[in-house]
């Protein structure tokens, strides 16, 4: 089952550190702008669209064997 880690930009450093500690230093995440708690409905829709685009790209790269 394909899965994609999703986070805001404020958590990228921690996620990369955790991925490295878990033996997956090249793990790719889908990342949107931080914060989301104060984003408007329109901004959230834009960010959701961006996450879908990134997730699709990551899953298709993995399926094609192009992921790191």
Secondary structure, DSSP 8 states (H G I E B T S, - for coil): ----EEEEGGGHHHHHHHHHHTT-TT--EEEE-S--TT--HHHHHHHHHHHHHHHHHHHHHHHHT---
